[in-house]
Amino acid sequence: MSKRMEVEDYVQDAEPRSWVPKVLVLGAVIGAATGVLGAYLLIQRSKNDPSAPKLSTGEGMRLGVLLFGLLRQIQLLGDDE
């Protein structure tokens, strides 16, 4: 029985992780697209104001907390517990 477990562990370790670069590239593309969309929305918000778009400290902090919450939720995806 222990011999079978050792072979299964070896086979799992030997499998190529070809999905890792694909996930990284997809995450980078989604992140870039989200960033561009966020910048566009910020520009649209300040379109009626002739000055440059401004983000207050409080708004920046709220945005940062929301982003960390989003990343935490992404990390928890697939957990059955």
C-alpha positions as CSV (number, residue, x, y, z in Angstrom):
1,M,0.0,0.0,0.0
2,S,2.8,2.4,0.9
3,K,4.6,1.6,-2.4
4,R,1.5,2.7,-4.4
5,M,1.3,6.0,-2.5
6,E,5.0,6.7,-3.3
7,V,4.4,6.0,-7.0
8,E,1.3,8.3,-7.1
9,D,3.2,11.1,-5.3
10,Y,6.1,10.7,-7.8
11,V,3.7,10.8,-10.8
12,Q,2.0,13.9,-9.4
13,D,5.3,15.7,-8.8
14,A,6.5,14.7,-12.3
15,E,3.4,16.3,-14.1
16,P,4.3,19.5,-15.9
17,R,2.7,22.6,-14.6
18,S,2.0,24.1,-18.1
19,W,-1.1,25.9,-16.7
20,V,0.9,28.2,-14.4
21,P,2.1,30.6,-17.2
22,K,-1.3,30.6,-18.8
23,V,-3.0,31.6,-15.5
24,L,-0.3,34.4,-14.9
25,V,-0.8,35.8,-18.4
26,L,-4.6,35.7,-18.1
27,G,-4.4,37.4,-14.7
28,A,-2.1,40.1,-16.1
29,V,-4.4,40.8,-19.0
30,I,-7.5,40.9,-16.8
31,G,-5.7,43.2,-14.3
32,A,-4.5,45.6,-17.1
33,A,-8.0,45.7,-18.6
34,T,-9.5,46.4,-15.2
35,G,-6.9,49.2,-14.6
36,V,-7.7,50.8,-17.9
37,L,-11.4,50.6,-17.2
38,G,-10.9,52.2,-13.7
39,A,-8.9,55.0,-15.2
40,Y,-11.5,55.6,-17.9
41,L,-14.2,55.8,-15.2
42,L,-12.2,58.2,-13.1
43,I,-11.7,60.4,-16.2
44,Q,-15.4,60.3,-17.0
45,R,-16.2,61.3,-13.4
46,S,-14.1,64.4,-13.7
47,K,-15.1,65.3,-17.3
48,N,-17.3,68.2,-16.2
49,D,-14.6,69.6,-14.0
50,P,-11.8,71.4,-15.9
51,S,-9.1,70.3,-13.4
52,A,-7.3,67.0,-13.4
53,P,-9.0,64.0,-11.8
54,K,-8.3,63.9,-8.1
55,L,-8.6,61.0,-5.7
56,S,-8.7,61.9,-2.0
57,T,-6.8,60.0,0.7
58,G,-10.0,58.6,2.0
59,E,-11.1,57.4,-1.4
60,G,-7.7,55.9,-2.0
61,M,-7.9,54.0,1.3
62,R,-11.4,52.7,0.6
63,L,-10.3,51.6,-2.8
64,G,-7.2,49.8,-1.4
65,V,-9.3,48.0,1.2
66,L,-11.8,46.9,-1.5
67,L,-9.0,45.6,-3.7
68,F,-7.5,43.6,-0.8
69,G,-10.9,42.2,-0.1
70,L,-11.3,41.2,-3.7
71,L,-7.9,39.5,-3.7
72,R,-8.8,37.6,-0.5
73,Q,-12.0,36.4,-2.2
74,I,-10.1,35.2,-5.2
75,Q,-7.7,33.4,-2.9
76,L,-10.6,31.6,-1.3
77,L,-12.1,30.4,-4.6
78,G,-12.3,26.7,-4.7
79,D,-12.1,26.1,-1.0
80,D,-14.7,23.6,0.0
81,E,-14.3,24.1,3.7
